[in-house]
Amino acid sequence: MTVAAKVLLAMHLPPSVAALGVMLVPTAVFAAKTVALMVTFVWVRWTLPRFRYDQLMRLGWKVLLPLSLINIMLTAFMLLAR
């Protein structure tokens, strides 16, 4: 909620209810974001297949290592060209 909305809420409600609303809204938003993130993690974990150890090793050596070396060389060339 914006500051203006909080001020308007505080003006039209008794102080105890206004304070409760100002405290509950950020707490509810935080809880909703936390639940959404947890559901997304579970959803991705259930959707994607698990990798075997040999598949992870192949990915690391044949894909990620060359990409990281290319990244290092490109960064070095960019720093030298600067």
FIMILO-934880 format. One record per atom (N, C-alpha, C, O): residue number from 1; atom name; chain; residue in one letter; x, y, z. Coordinates in steps of 0.1 Angstrom, whole numbers, plus 5000, padded with zeros to 4 digits. Example, Ala and Ser with C-alpha at 12.3 -4.5 7.8 and 13.67 -1.06 7.14 Angstrom:
% residues 2
+-----+-------+--------+---------+------+------+------+
! num ! atomo ! cadena ! residuo !    u !    v !    w !
+-----+-------+--------+---------+------+------+------+
!   1 !     N !      A !       a ! 5132 ! 4943 ! 5078 !
!   1 !    CA !      A !       a ! 5123 ! 4955 ! 5078 !
!   1 !     C !      A !       a ! 5132 ! 4967 ! 5078 !
!   1 !     O !      A !       a ! 5142 ! 4967 ! 5085 !
!   2 !     N !      A !       s ! 5128 ! 4978 ! 5071 !
!   2 !    CA !      A !       s ! 5137 ! 4989 ! 5071 !
!   2 !     C !      A !       s ! 5129 ! 5000 ! 5079 !
!   2 !     O !      A !       s ! 5134 ! 5011 ! 5080 !
+-----+-------+--------+---------+------+------+------+
***
This chain:
% residues 82
+-----+-------+--------+---------+------+------+------+
! num ! atomo ! cadena ! residuo !    u !    v !    w !
+-----+-------+--------+---------+------+------+------+
!   1 !     N !      A !       m ! 5008 ! 4988 ! 5000 !
!   1 !    CA !      A !       m ! 5000 ! 5000 ! 5000 !
!   1 !     C !      A !       m ! 5009 ! 5012 ! 5000 !
!   1 !     O !      A !       m ! 5020 ! 5012 ! 5006 !
!   2 !     N !      A !       t ! 5004 ! 5022 ! 4994 !
!   2 !    CA !      A !       t ! 5012 ! 5035 ! 4994 !
!   2 !     C !      A !       t ! 5009 ! 5042 ! 5007 !
!   2 !     O !      A !       t ! 5000 ! 5039 ! 5015 !
!   3 !     N !      A !       v ! 5017 ! 5053 ! 5008 !
!   3 !    CA !      A !       v ! 5016 ! 5061 ! 5021 !
!   3 !     C !      A !       v ! 5002 ! 5068 ! 5021 !
!   3 !     O !      A !       v ! 4996 ! 5069 ! 5032 !
!   4 !     N !      A !       a ! 4998 ! 5073 ! 5010 !
!   4 !    CA !      A !       a ! 4985 ! 5079 ! 5009 !
!   4 !     C !      A !       a ! 4973 ! 5070 ! 5013 !
!   4 !     O !      A !       a ! 4964 ! 5074 ! 5020 !
!   5 !     N !      A !       a ! 4974 ! 5058 ! 5009 !
!   5 !    CA !      A !       a ! 4964 ! 5048 ! 5012 !
!   5 !     C !      A !       a ! 4964 ! 5045 ! 5027 !
!   5 !     O !      A !       a ! 4953 ! 5044 ! 5033 !
!   6 !     N !      A !       k ! 4976 ! 5044 ! 5033 !
!   6 !    CA !      A !       k ! 4977 ! 5042 ! 5047 !
!   6 !     C !      A !       k ! 4971 ! 5054 ! 5055 !
!   6 !     O !      A !       k ! 4965 ! 5052 ! 5065 !
!   7 !     N !      A !       v ! 4974 ! 5066 ! 5051 !
!   7 !    CA !      A !       v ! 4969 ! 5078 ! 5057 !
!   7 !     C !      A !       v ! 4954 ! 5078 ! 5057 !
!   7 !     O !      A !       v ! 4947 ! 5081 ! 5067 !
!   8 !     N !      A !       l ! 4948 ! 5076 ! 5045 !
!   8 !    CA !      A !       l ! 4934 ! 5076 ! 5043 !
!   8 !     C !      A !       l ! 4927 ! 5065 ! 5052 !
!   8 !     O !      A !       l ! 4917 ! 5067 ! 5058 !
!   9 !     N !      A !       l ! 4934 ! 5053 ! 5052 !
!   9 !    CA !      A !       l ! 4929 ! 5042 ! 5061 !
!   9 !     C !      A !       l ! 4929 ! 5046 ! 5075 !
!   9 !     O !      A !       l ! 4919 ! 5043 ! 5083 !
!  10 !     N !      A !       a ! 4939 ! 5053 ! 5080 !
!  10 !    CA !      A !       a ! 4940 ! 5057 ! 5094 !
!  10 !     C !      A !       a ! 4931 ! 5068 ! 5097 !
!  10 !     O !      A !       a ! 4926 ! 5069 ! 5109 !
!  11 !     N !      A !       m ! 4927 ! 5076 ! 5087 !
!  11 !    CA !      A !       m ! 4918 ! 5087 ! 5090 !
!  11 !     C !      A !       m ! 4903 ! 5082 ! 5092 !
!  11 !     O !      A !       m ! 4896 ! 5088 ! 5100 !
!  12 !     N !      A !       h ! 4899 ! 5072 ! 5085 !
!  12 !    CA !      A !       h ! 4886 ! 5067 ! 5085 !
!  12 !     C !      A !       h ! 4883 ! 5056 ! 5095 !
!  12 !     O !      A !       h ! 4871 ! 5052 ! 5096 !
!  13 !     N !      A !       l ! 4893 ! 5050 ! 5101 !
!  13 !    CA !      A !       l ! 4891 ! 5039 ! 5110 !
!  13 !     C !      A !       l ! 4895 ! 5043 ! 5124 !
!  13 !     O !      A !       l ! 4904 ! 5052 ! 5126 !
!  14 !     N !      A !       p ! 4890 ! 5036 ! 5134 !
!  14 !    CA !      A !       p ! 4895 ! 5039 ! 5148 !
!  14 !     C !      A !       p ! 4910 ! 5035 ! 5148 !
!  14 !     O !      A !       p ! 4915 ! 5027 ! 5140 !
!  15 !     N !      A !       p ! 4917 ! 5041 ! 5158 !
!  15 !    CA !      A !       p ! 4932 ! 5039 ! 5158 !
!  15 !     C !      A !       p ! 4936 ! 5024 ! 5159 !
!  15 !     O !      A !       p ! 4946 ! 5020 ! 5153 !
!  16 !     N !      A !       s ! 4929 ! 5017 ! 5167 !
!  16 !    CA !      A !       s ! 4933 ! 5003 ! 5169 !
!  16 !     C !      A !       s ! 4931 ! 4995 ! 5156 !
!  16 !     O !      A !       s ! 4939 ! 4986 ! 5153 !
!  17 !     N !      A !       v ! 4920 ! 4997 ! 5149 !
!  17 !    CA !      A !       v ! 4917 ! 4990 ! 5136 !
!  17 !     C !      A !       v ! 4927 ! 4995 ! 5126 !
!  17 !     O !      A !       v ! 4931 ! 4986 ! 5118 !
!  18 !     N !      A !       a ! 4930 ! 5008 ! 5125 !
!  18 !    CA !      A !       a ! 4939 ! 5013 ! 5115 !
!  18 !     C !      A !       a ! 4953 ! 5007 ! 5117 !
!  18 !     O !      A !       a ! 4960 ! 5003 ! 5107 !
!  19 !     N !      A !       a ! 4957 ! 5006 ! 5129 !
!  19 !    CA !      A !       a ! 4971 ! 5001 ! 5132 !
!  19 !     C !      A !       a ! 4971 ! 4986 ! 5129 !
!  19 !     O !      A !       a ! 4981 ! 4981 ! 5124 !
!  20 !     N !      A !       l ! 4960 ! 4979 ! 5131 !
!  20 !    CA !      A !       l ! 4959 ! 4965 ! 5128 !
!  20 !     C !      A !       l ! 4960 ! 4963 ! 5113 !
!  20 !     O !      A !       l ! 4967 ! 4954 ! 5108 !
!  21 !     N !      A !       g ! 4953 ! 4971 ! 5105 !
!  21 !    CA !      A !       g ! 4953 ! 4970 ! 5091 !
!  21 !     C !      A !       g ! 4967 ! 4974 ! 5085 !
!  21 !     O !      A !       g ! 4971 ! 4967 ! 5075 !
!  22 !     N !      A !       v ! 4973 ! 4983 ! 5091 !
!  22 !    CA !      A !       v ! 4987 ! 4987 ! 5086 !
!  22 !     C !      A !       v ! 4997 ! 4976 ! 5089 !
!  22 !     O !      A !       v ! 5006 ! 4974 ! 5081 !
!  23 !     N !      A !       m ! 4994 ! 4969 ! 5099 !
!  23 !    CA !      A !       m ! 5004 ! 4958 ! 5103 !
!  23 !     C !      A !       m ! 5000 ! 4945 ! 5095 !
!  23 !     O !      A !       m ! 5009 ! 4937 ! 5091 !
!  24 !     N !      A !       l ! 4987 ! 4942 ! 5092 !
!  24 !    CA !      A !       l ! 4983 ! 4930 ! 5086 !
!  24 !     C !      A !       l ! 4986 ! 4930 ! 5071 !
!  24 !     O !      A !       l ! 4990 ! 4919 ! 5065 !
!  25 !     N !      A !       v ! 4985 ! 4941 ! 5064 !
!  25 !    CA !      A !       v ! 4987 ! 4941 ! 5050 !
!  25 !     C !      A !       v ! 5001 ! 4937 ! 5046 !
!  25 !     O !      A !       v ! 5003 ! 4928 ! 5038 !
!  26 !     N !      A !       p ! 5012 ! 4943 ! 5051 !
!  26 !    CA !      A !       p ! 5025 ! 4938 ! 5047 !
!  26 !     C !      A !       p ! 5028 ! 4924 ! 5051 !
!  26 !     O !      A !       p ! 5035 ! 4916 ! 5044 !
!  27 !     N !      A !       t ! 5022 ! 4919 ! 5063 !
!  27 !    CA !      A !       t ! 5024 ! 4906 ! 5067 !
!  27 !     C !      A !       t ! 5017 ! 4896 ! 5057 !
!  27 !     O !      A !       t ! 5023 ! 4886 ! 5054 !
!  28 !     N !      A !       a ! 5005 ! 4900 ! 5053 !
!  28 !    CA !      A !       a ! 4998 ! 4891 ! 5043 !
!  28 !     C !      A !       a ! 5005 ! 4891 ! 5030 !
!  28 !     O !      A !       a ! 5006 ! 4880 ! 5024 !
!  29 !     N !      A !       v ! 5010 ! 4902 ! 5025 !
!  29 !    CA !      A !       v ! 5018 ! 4902 ! 5013 !
!  29 !     C !      A !       v ! 5030 ! 4893 ! 5014 !
!  29 !     O !      A !       v ! 5033 ! 4886 ! 5005 !
!  30 !     N !      A !       f ! 5037 ! 4895 ! 5025 !
!  30 !    CA !      A !       f ! 5049 ! 4886 ! 5027 !
!  30 !     C !      A !       f ! 5046 ! 4872 ! 5027 !
!  30 !     O !      A !       f ! 5053 ! 4863 ! 5021 !
!  31 !     N !      A !       a ! 5035 ! 4868 ! 5034 !
!  31 !    CA !      A !       a ! 5031 ! 4854 ! 5035 !
!  31 !     C !      A !       a ! 5027 ! 4849 ! 5021 !
!  31 !     O !      A !       a ! 5030 ! 4838 ! 5017 !
!  32 !     N !      A !       a ! 5020 ! 4857 ! 5013 !
!  32 !    CA !      A !       a ! 5016 ! 4853 ! 5000 !
!  32 !     C !      A !       a ! 5028 ! 4851 ! 4991 !
!  32 !     O !      A !       a ! 5028 ! 4841 ! 4983 !
!  33 !     N !      A !       k ! 5037 ! 4860 ! 4991 !
!  33 !    CA !      A !       k ! 5049 ! 4858 ! 4983 !
!  33 !     C !      A !       k ! 5057 ! 4846 ! 4987 !
!  33 !     O !      A !       k ! 5063 ! 4839 ! 4979 !
!  34 !     N !      A !       t ! 5058 ! 4843 ! 5000 !
!  34 !    CA !      A !       t ! 5065 ! 4831 ! 5005 !
!  34 !     C !      A !       t ! 5058 ! 4818 ! 5000 !
!  34 !     O !      A !       t ! 5065 ! 4809 ! 4996 !
!  35 !     N !      A !       v ! 5045 ! 4818 ! 5001 !
!  35 !    CA !      A !       v ! 5038 ! 4806 ! 4997 !
!  35 !     C !      A !       v ! 5039 ! 4804 ! 4982 !
!  35 !     O !      A !       v ! 5041 ! 4793 ! 4977 !
!  36 !     N !      A !       a ! 5039 ! 4815 ! 4974 !
!  36 !    CA !      A !       a ! 5040 ! 4814 ! 4959 !
!  36 !     C !      A !       a ! 5054 ! 4809 ! 4956 !
!  36 !     O !      A !       a ! 5055 ! 4801 ! 4947 !
!  37 !     N !      A !       l ! 5064 ! 4814 ! 4963 !
!  37 !    CA !      A !       l ! 5078 ! 4809 ! 4960 !
!  37 !     C !      A !       l ! 5079 ! 4794 ! 4963 !
!  37 !     O !      A !       l ! 5085 ! 4786 ! 4956 !
!  38 !     N !      A !       m ! 5074 ! 4790 ! 4975 !
!  38 !    CA !      A !       m ! 5074 ! 4776 ! 4978 !
!  38 !     C !      A !       m ! 5067 ! 4767 ! 4969 !
!  38 !     O !      A !       m ! 5072 ! 4756 ! 4965 !
!  39 !     N !      A !       v ! 5055 ! 4771 ! 4964 !
!  39 !    CA !      A !       v ! 5047 ! 4764 ! 4954 !
!  39 !     C !      A !       v ! 5055 ! 4763 ! 4941 !
!  39 !     O !      A !       v ! 5055 ! 4752 ! 4935 !
!  40 !     N !      A !       t ! 5062 ! 4773 ! 4937 !
!  40 !    CA !      A !       t ! 5070 ! 4773 ! 4925 !
!  40 !     C !      A !       t ! 5081 ! 4763 ! 4926 !
!  40 !     O !      A !       t ! 5084 ! 4756 ! 4917 !
!  41 !     N !      A !       f ! 5088 ! 4763 ! 4937 !
!  41 !    CA !      A !       f ! 5099 ! 4754 ! 4939 !
!  41 !     C !      A !       f ! 5094 ! 4739 ! 4938 !
!  41 !     O !      A !       f ! 5100 ! 4731 ! 4932 !
!  42 !     N !      A !       v ! 5083 ! 4736 ! 4945 !
!  42 !    CA !      A !       v ! 5078 ! 4723 ! 4945 !
!  42 !     C !      A !       v ! 5073 ! 4719 ! 4931 !
!  42 !     O !      A !       v ! 5075 ! 4708 ! 4926 !
!  43 !     N !      A !       w ! 5067 ! 4728 ! 4924 !
!  43 !    CA !      A !       w ! 5062 ! 4726 ! 4910 !
!  43 !     C !      A !       w ! 5073 ! 4723 ! 4901 !
!  43 !     O !      A !       w ! 5072 ! 4713 ! 4893 !
!  44 !     N !      A !       v ! 5084 ! 4731 ! 4902 !
!  44 !    CA !      A !       v ! 5096 ! 4728 ! 4893 !
!  44 !     C !      A !       v ! 5102 ! 4715 ! 4896 !
!  44 !     O !      A !       v ! 5106 ! 4707 ! 4887 !
!  45 !     N !      A !       r ! 5103 ! 4712 ! 4909 !
!  45 !    CA !      A !       r ! 5109 ! 4699 ! 4913 !
!  45 !     C !      A !       r ! 5101 ! 4687 ! 4908 !
!  45 !     O !      A !       r ! 5107 ! 4677 ! 4904 !
!  46 !     N !      A !       w ! 5088 ! 4688 ! 4909 !
!  46 !    CA !      A !       w ! 5080 ! 4677 ! 4905 !
!  46 !     C !      A !       w ! 5079 ! 4676 ! 4889 !
!  46 !     O !      A !       w ! 5077 ! 4665 ! 4884 !
!  47 !     N !      A !       t ! 5081 ! 4687 ! 4882 !
!  47 !    CA !      A !       t ! 5080 ! 4687 ! 4868 !
!  47 !     C !      A !       t ! 5092 ! 4682 ! 4861 !
!  47 !     O !      A !       t ! 5091 ! 4674 ! 4852 !
!  48 !     N !      A !       l ! 5104 ! 4686 ! 4865 !
!  48 !    CA !      A !       l ! 5116 ! 4683 ! 4858 !
!  48 !     C !      A !       l ! 5121 ! 4669 ! 4863 !
!  48 !     O !      A !       l ! 5120 ! 4666 ! 4875 !
!  49 !     N !      A !       p ! 5127 ! 4661 ! 4854 !
!  49 !    CA !      A !       p ! 5132 ! 4648 ! 4858 !
!  49 !     C !      A !       p ! 5145 ! 4650 ! 4865 !
!  49 !     O !      A !       p ! 5152 ! 4660 ! 4864 !
!  50 !     N !      A !       r ! 5148 ! 4640 ! 4873 !
!  50 !    CA !      A !       r ! 5161 ! 4640 ! 4881 !
!  50 !     C !      A !       r ! 5172 ! 4635 ! 4871 !
!  50 !     O !      A !       r ! 5170 ! 4627 ! 4863 !
!  51 !     N !      A !       f ! 5183 ! 4641 ! 4873 !
!  51 !    CA !      A !       f ! 5195 ! 4638 ! 4865 !
!  51 !     C !      A !       f ! 5203 ! 4627 ! 4873 !
!  51 !     O !      A !       f ! 5204 ! 4627 ! 4885 !
!  52 !     N !      A !       r ! 5209 ! 4618 ! 4865 !
!  52 !    CA !      A !       r ! 5218 ! 4608 ! 4871 !
!  52 !     C !      A !       r ! 5231 ! 4614 ! 4873 !
!  52 !     O !      A !       r ! 5234 ! 4625 ! 4867 !
!  53 !     N !      A !       y ! 5240 ! 4608 ! 4880 !
!  53 !    CA !      A !       y ! 5253 ! 4613 ! 4883 !
!  53 !     C !      A !       y ! 5261 ! 4615 ! 4870 !
!  53 !     O !      A !       y ! 5268 ! 4625 ! 4868 !
!  54 !     N !      A !       d ! 5261 ! 4605 ! 4862 !
!  54 !    CA !      A !       d ! 5269 ! 4605 ! 4849 !
!  54 !     C !      A !       d ! 5263 ! 4616 ! 4840 !
!  54 !     O !      A !       d ! 5271 ! 4622 ! 4833 !
!  55 !     N !      A !       q ! 5251 ! 4619 ! 4840 !
!  55 !    CA !      A !       q ! 5245 ! 4630 ! 4832 !
!  55 !     C !      A !       q ! 5250 ! 4643 ! 4837 !
!  55 !     O !      A !       q ! 5253 ! 4652 ! 4829 !
!  56 !     N !      A !       l ! 5251 ! 4645 ! 4850 !
!  56 !    CA !      A !       l ! 5256 ! 4657 ! 4856 !
!  56 !     C !      A !       l ! 5270 ! 4659 ! 4853 !
!  56 !     O !      A !       l ! 5275 ! 4671 ! 4850 !
!  57 !     N !      A !       m ! 5278 ! 4649 ! 4854 !
!  57 !    CA !      A !       m ! 5293 ! 4650 ! 4850 !
!  57 !     C !      A !       m ! 5295 ! 4653 ! 4836 !
!  57 !     O !      A !       m ! 5303 ! 4662 ! 4833 !
!  58 !     N !      A !       r ! 5287 ! 4647 ! 4827 !
!  58 !    CA !      A !       r ! 5288 ! 4650 ! 4813 !
!  58 !     C !      A !       r ! 5284 ! 4665 ! 4810 !
!  58 !     O !      A !       r ! 5291 ! 4672 ! 4802 !
!  59 !     N !      A !       l ! 5274 ! 4670 ! 4817 !
!  59 !    CA !      A !       l ! 5270 ! 4684 ! 4815 !
!  59 !     C !      A !       l ! 5281 ! 4693 ! 4820 !
!  59 !     O !      A !       l ! 5284 ! 4703 ! 4814 !
!  60 !     N !      A !       g ! 5287 ! 4690 ! 4831 !
!  60 !    CA !      A !       g ! 5297 ! 4698 ! 4837 !
!  60 !     C !      A !       g ! 5309 ! 4699 ! 4828 !
!  60 !     O !      A !       g ! 5315 ! 4710 ! 4826 !
!  61 !     N !      A !       w ! 5314 ! 4687 ! 4823 !
!  61 !    CA !      A !       w ! 5327 ! 4687 ! 4815 !
!  61 !     C !      A !       w ! 5325 ! 4691 ! 4801 !
!  61 !     O !      A !       w ! 5334 ! 4698 ! 4796 !
!  62 !     N !      A !       k ! 5314 ! 4688 ! 4795 !
!  62 !    CA !      A !       k ! 5312 ! 4690 ! 4780 !
!  62 !     C !      A !       k ! 5305 ! 4703 ! 4777 !
!  62 !     O !      A !       k ! 5306 ! 4708 ! 4766 !
!  63 !     N !      A !       v ! 5298 ! 4709 ! 4787 !
!  63 !    CA !      A !       v ! 5290 ! 4721 ! 4784 !
!  63 !     C !      A !       v ! 5294 ! 4732 ! 4793 !
!  63 !     O !      A !       v ! 5298 ! 4743 ! 4788 !
!  64 !     N !      A !       l ! 5294 ! 4730 ! 4806 !
!  64 !    CA !      A !       l ! 5296 ! 4742 ! 4815 !
!  64 !     C !      A !       l ! 5311 ! 4746 ! 4815 !
!  64 !     O !      A !       l ! 5314 ! 4758 ! 4816 !
!  65 !     N !      A !       l ! 5320 ! 4736 ! 4815 !
!  65 !    CA !      A !       l ! 5335 ! 4740 ! 4815 !
!  65 !     C !      A !       l ! 5338 ! 4748 ! 4803 !
!  65 !     O !      A !       l ! 5345 ! 4758 ! 4804 !
!  66 !     N !      A !       p ! 5335 ! 4744 ! 4790 !
!  66 !    CA !      A !       p ! 5338 ! 4752 ! 4779 !
!  66 !     C !      A !       p ! 5331 ! 4766 ! 4779 !
!  66 !     O !      A !       p ! 5337 ! 4776 ! 4775 !
!  67 !     N !      A !       l ! 5319 ! 4766 ! 4784 !
!  67 !    CA !      A !       l ! 5312 ! 4779 ! 4785 !
!  67 !     C !      A !       l ! 5319 ! 4788 ! 4795 !
!  67 !     O !      A !       l ! 5320 ! 4800 ! 4792 !
!  68 !     N !      A !       s ! 5324 ! 4783 ! 4806 !
!  68 !    CA !      A !       s ! 5331 ! 4791 ! 4816 !
!  68 !     C !      A !       s ! 5344 ! 4796 ! 4810 !
!  68 !     O !      A !       s ! 5348 ! 4808 ! 4813 !
!  69 !     N !      A !       l ! 5351 ! 4788 ! 4802 !
!  69 !    CA !      A !       l ! 5364 ! 4792 ! 4796 !
!  69 !     C !      A !       l ! 5362 ! 4803 ! 4786 !
!  69 !     O !      A !       l ! 5369 ! 4812 ! 4785 !
!  70 !     N !      A !       i ! 5351 ! 4801 ! 4778 !
!  70 !    CA !      A !       i ! 5348 ! 4812 ! 4768 !
!  70 !     C !      A !       i ! 5344 ! 4825 ! 4775 !
!  70 !     O !      A !       i ! 5348 ! 4835 ! 4771 !
!  71 !     N !      A !       n ! 5337 ! 4824 ! 4786 !
!  71 !    CA !      A !       n ! 5333 ! 4836 ! 4794 !
!  71 !     C !      A !       n ! 5346 ! 4843 ! 4799 !
!  71 !     O !      A !       n ! 5347 ! 4855 ! 4799 !
!  72 !     N !      A !       i ! 5356 ! 4835 ! 4804 !
!  72 !    CA !      A !       i ! 5368 ! 4841 ! 4809 !
!  72 !     C !      A !       i ! 5376 ! 4848 ! 4798 !
!  72 !     O !      A !       i ! 5381 ! 4859 ! 4800 !
!  73 !     N !      A !       m ! 5377 ! 4841 ! 4786 !
!  73 !    CA !      A !       m ! 5384 ! 4847 ! 4775 !
!  73 !     C !      A !       m ! 5377 ! 4860 ! 4770 !
!  73 !     O !      A !       m ! 5384 ! 4870 ! 4768 !
!  74 !     N !      A !       l ! 5364 ! 4860 ! 4769 !
!  74 !    CA !      A !       l ! 5356 ! 4872 ! 4765 !
!  74 !     C !      A !       l ! 5358 ! 4883 ! 4775 !
!  74 !     O !      A !       l ! 5360 ! 4895 ! 4771 !
!  75 !     N !      A !       t ! 5358 ! 4880 ! 4788 !
!  75 !    CA !      A !       t ! 5360 ! 4890 ! 4798 !
!  75 !     C !      A !       t ! 5374 ! 4896 ! 4797 !
!  75 !     O !      A !       t ! 5376 ! 4908 ! 4798 !
!  76 !     N !      A !       a ! 5384 ! 4887 ! 4795 !
!  76 !    CA !      A !       a ! 5398 ! 4892 ! 4793 !
!  76 !     C !      A !       a ! 5399 ! 4901 ! 4781 !
!  76 !     O !      A !       a ! 5405 ! 4912 ! 4782 !
!  77 !     N !      A !       f ! 5393 ! 4897 ! 4770 !
!  77 !    CA !      A !       f ! 5394 ! 4905 ! 4757 !
!  77 !     C !      A !       f ! 5387 ! 4919 ! 4759 !
!  77 !     O !      A !       f ! 5392 ! 4929 ! 4754 !
!  78 !     N !      A !       m ! 5376 ! 4919 ! 4766 !
!  78 !    CA !      A !       m ! 5369 ! 4931 ! 4769 !
!  78 !     C !      A !       m ! 5377 ! 4941 ! 4778 !
!  78 !     O !      A !       m ! 5377 ! 4953 ! 4776 !
!  79 !     N !      A !       l ! 5383 ! 4935 ! 4788 !
!  79 !    CA !      A !       l ! 5391 ! 4943 ! 4796 !
!  79 !     C !      A !       l ! 5404 ! 4949 ! 4789 !
!  79 !     O !      A !       l ! 5408 ! 4960 ! 4792 !
!  80 !     N !      A !       l ! 5410 ! 4941 ! 4780 !
!  80 !    CA !      A !       l ! 5421 ! 4945 ! 4773 !
!  80 !     C !      A !       l ! 5417 ! 4956 ! 4762 !
!  80 !     O !      A !       l ! 5425 ! 4965 ! 4760 !
!  81 !     N !      A !       a ! 5405 ! 4955 ! 4756 !
!  81 !    CA !      A !       a ! 5401 ! 4964 ! 4746 !
!  81 !     C !      A !       a ! 5397 ! 4977 ! 4753 !
!  81 !     O !      A !       a ! 5395 ! 4987 ! 4745 !
!  82 !     N !      A !       r ! 5395 ! 4978 ! 4765 !
!  82 !    CA !      A !       r ! 5390 ! 4990 ! 4772 !
!  82 !     C !      A !       r ! 5402 ! 4999 ! 4773 !
!  82 !     O !      A !       r ! 5400 ! 5010 ! 4779 !
+-----+-------+--------+---------+------+------+------+
***
